[in-house]
C-alpha cells in the first residue's frame, strides 16, 4: 500500500504505527505539504463499521467546537473505499505507556504527573461541555506530542469507544473501559455517566506515580477485589441495585446472624495458587504517600524534597476524589482544575520557591495556548 488517495489528498505510506483487532494505524506523508500524519484504517466488517460510524459521529460533534486548546487530537479528514474506512489525524510522537517502557517503568516525578493531569482535565472538561464520554482513558490513549520541543505536552486520542450522554441509557451490558481503568459502576452493572473518565484518570495518575497499575486485575473479580482492598466494600444499597453483584459478592451471615454481602473467594490456578499481579498492596489510598520517589532525584536540594512530599500529599488527595466509589461523589474536571494540586497554591511560599518555579514553568510550556491576536 504505497499511496492512499482521498478525493483531495494523497498519503504516502511510511511505516506501521500499530495494529489491533479492528484495524491499524499507519504513518504517512501528506503529499500537499509533506506533513506527517497518522492514518487509522478500519475494515468494513460489522464491528469495525459500527466503530467507525461511532467515531465519525463523535468527531463531527467535536469539530463543531474549537478544540485548539483542549489537548484533544486534531482530526483532518475521513474517507472510504469499497473495503476500508480511513481517518486522518495529526501525527503524535508516542503514548505514555511507551514513554514509561522506555523509562524502565520508573515512577514519574510528581510535577510531571501534574503537567499531564492538567492537560487531560482540560480535555475532559471540553468533552463534558460537548456531552461526550471518552470511555477508554488509559496510558495508551494519551499521546506525547513532541517530548523534545514541548516536554510532557499530551493529547487525548481514540474515540472509538466514546458515546454521547443522551445515548448512554440505551447501552446494554456495556463493555467499556480497559479493565485496569474500569470504574466500579461499569464493573458492577450500575447506571453510569461521564464520571467514568475521572475514575480512569485517577488510575492513570496513580500508575504514573507507581510505575505500575494501581489495580492490575487479571479478571473482573480480581479487579473488584483490588478496589475493595483499598476502598472497603461498597454500600449494600449499591450492591442491591447493581446487576452484576452476584459475580463478585455473595450473601453470608454476619456476627449478628444478619445477611450481609462479602467478596467471593479468589479464583485459584491449577496448582492451587492465587494469581497476584500486585507490585504494591495498599489498604488505603493514603498509603500512596509512603512511596518516596525523591530519593532517586539527585538534582533536588532538601527544600525541593520537602516540597515534593507536600506536592505528593495534594496529588493523592486529588486521586482520592477521582476514585470515589460512588460516581456522583467523584470530582468533575472543572473542580479538579481548581484543586490545589493543579493550581500550585500549596507551593507558593519562600521555602518551596525553586520547586514551584520549576513546576509552573513545565506546566506553562506544555499547555497549548492560542497566540494572542491583540496588538
Residue pairs with C-beta under 8 A, 6 or more apart in sequence:
1 13
1 26
2 12
2 13
3 10
3 11
3 12
3 13
4 10
4 11
4 13
4 26
4 28
4 39
4 86
5 11
6 77
6 79
6 86
6 88
7 79
8 77
9 30
9 31
9 32
9 77
9 88
10 30
10 31
10 32
11 28
11 29
11 30
11 31
11 37
11 39
11 88
12 28
12 29
12 31
13 26
13 27
13 28
14 26
14 27
14 28
14 29
14 36
15 26
15 27
16 24
16 25
16 26
16 27
17 24
17 25
17 26
17 27
17 38
18 24
18 25
19 25
22 42
22 43
22 47
22 48
22 51
22 160
23 40
23 41
23 42
23 43
23 48
24 40
24 41
25 38
25 39
25 40
25 41
26 38
26 39
26 41
27 36
27 37
27 38
27 39
27 91
28 36
28 37
28 38
28 39
29 35
29 36
29 37
30 36
30 37
35 91
36 91
37 76
37 88
37 89
37 90
37 91
38 88
38 89
38 90
38 91
38 92
39 86
39 87
39 88
39 89
40 86
40 87
40 88
40 89
41 84
41 85
41 86
42 48
42 49
42 51
42 52
42 84
42 85
42 87
43 83
43 84
43 85
44 80
44 82
44 83
44 84
44 85
48 85
49 85
51 160
52 85
52 87
54 159
54 160
54 161
54 162
54 163
55 87
55 159
55 160
55 162
56 78
56 87
57 164
58 132
58 159
58 162
58 163
58 164
59 75
59 78
59 87
59 159
61 130
61 132
61 164
62 72
62 75
62 130
62 132
62 159
63 75
64 130
65 126
65 129
65 130
67 74
67 126
68 368
68 370
69 122
69 367
69 368
69 369
69 370
70 122
70 123
70 126
70 368
71 119
71 120
71 122
71 123
71 154
71 155
71 156
71 368
72 123
72 126
72 127
72 155
72 156
73 89
73 90
73 92
73 143
73 155
73 156
73 157
74 89
74 90
74 155
75 87
75 88
75 89
75 90
76 88
76 89
76 90
77 88
78 85
78 86
78 87
78 88
79 85
79 86
80 86
89 157
92 143
92 144
92 145
92 155
92 157
93 143
93 144
93 145
93 146
93 147
94 102
94 143
94 144
94 147
95 139
95 140
95 141
95 142
95 143
95 144
95 157
96 116
96 139
96 140
96 142
96 143
96 144
96 154
96 204
96 208
97 138
97 139
97 140
99 144
99 147
100 108
100 139
100 208
100 211
105 211
105 212
106 211
106 296
107 208
107 209
107 210
107 211
107 291
107 293
108 208
108 209
108 211
109 293
109 297
109 308
110 209
110 293
110 308
110 311
110 312
110 315
111 308
111 311
111 355
111 358
111 359
111 362
111 363
112 152
112 208
112 362
113 205
113 208
113 209
113 315
114 311
114 315
114 341
114 342
114 344
114 359
114 363
115 151
115 152
115 362
115 363
115 366
116 142
116 152
116 154
116 204
116 208
117 201
117 205
117 318
117 341
117 342
118 337
118 342
118 363
118 366
118 367
119 153
119 154
119 155
119 366
119 367
120 137
120 142
120 154
120 156
120 201
120 204
121 201
121 333
121 336
121 337
121 342
122 333
122 337
122 367
123 155
123 156
124 134
124 137
124 194
124 197
124 198
124 201
124 333
125 333
125 334
125 337
127 133
127 134
127 194
127 197
128 194
128 332
128 333
128 334
131 164
131 165
131 166
132 159
132 162
132 163
132 164
132 165
132 194
133 162
133 163
133 164
133 165
133 168
133 193
133 194
133 196
133 197
134 141
134 156
134 159
134 161
134 162
134 197
134 200
135 161
135 162
135 163
135 176
135 177
135 196
135 197
136 158
136 160
136 161
136 162
136 176
136 177
136 178
136 181
136 200
137 156
137 177
137 181
137 197
137 200
137 201
137 204
138 178
138 180
138 181
138 200
138 203
138 204
139 204
139 207
139 208
141 156
141 157
141 158
142 154
142 155
142 156
142 157
142 204
143 154
143 155
143 156
143 157
144 152
144 153
144 154
145 153
145 154
145 155
146 153
150 365
150 366
151 362
151 365
151 366
152 362
152 366
153 365
153 366
153 367
153 368
154 366
161 176
161 177
163 171
163 176
165 193
165 194
168 192
168 193
169 191
173 189
174 186
174 192
176 182
176 186
176 196
177 183
177 186
177 196
177 200
179 217
179 219
179 220
179 223
180 203
180 207
180 213
180 214
180 215
180 216
180 217
180 223
181 199
181 200
181 203
181 204
182 199
182 200
182 220
182 223
183 192
183 195
183 196
183 199
183 200
183 327
184 190
184 199
184 224
184 227
184 234
184 325
184 327
185 191
185 192
185 196
185 327
186 192
186 196
187 220
187 223
187 224
187 227
187 244
187 248
188 224
188 234
188 238
188 239
188 242
188 243
188 244
188 245
188 248
189 242
189 243
189 244
189 245
190 238
190 241
190 242
190 243
190 327
192 327
193 327
195 327
195 328
195 330
195 332
196 327
198 322
198 330
198 331
198 332
198 333
198 336
199 322
199 323
199 327
199 330
201 322
202 318
202 319
202 322
202 323
203 213
203 214
203 215
203 323
205 315
205 318
205 319
205 322
206 214
206 288
206 319
207 213
207 214
209 288
209 291
209 293
209 312
209 315
210 279
210 280
210 288
210 291
211 279
212 279
212 280
213 277
214 226
215 223
215 226
215 227
216 226
216 277
216 278
216 279
217 223
217 224
217 225
217 226
217 277
218 275
218 277
219 267
220 247
220 248
221 247
221 248
221 264
221 266
221 267
222 266
222 267
222 275
222 277
224 248
224 263
225 248
225 263
225 266
226 278
227 325
228 234
228 263
229 281
229 282
229 283
230 282
230 283
230 284
230 285
231 285
231 323
231 325
233 239
233 249
233 261
233 262
233 263
234 325
235 326
236 260
236 261
238 325
238 326
239 245
239 249
239 261
245 261
247 264
248 263
248 264
249 261
249 262
249 263
249 264
250 261
250 262
250 264
251 259
251 260
251 261
251 262
252 259
252 260
252 262
253 259
253 260
254 260
266 274
267 274
267 275
268 274
269 275
280 291
282 288
285 316
285 319
285 320
285 323
286 316
286 320
288 312
288 316
288 319
289 309
289 312
289 313
289 316
292 309
293 308
293 312
294 300
294 304
294 305
294 308
294 309
297 305
297 308
300 308
301 354
303 351
303 352
303 354
303 355
304 354
304 355
304 358
306 351
306 352
307 347
307 351
307 352
307 355
307 356
308 355
310 346
310 347
310 352
311 341
311 346
311 347
311 355
311 359
314 339
314 340
314 341
314 346
315 341
317 339
317 341
318 331
318 336
318 339
318 341
318 342
321 330
321 331
321 336
321 339
322 330
322 331
322 336
323 330
324 330
324 331
331 339
336 342
337 343
340 346
344 356
344 359
344 360
344 363
347 355
347 356
347 359
348 356
349 356
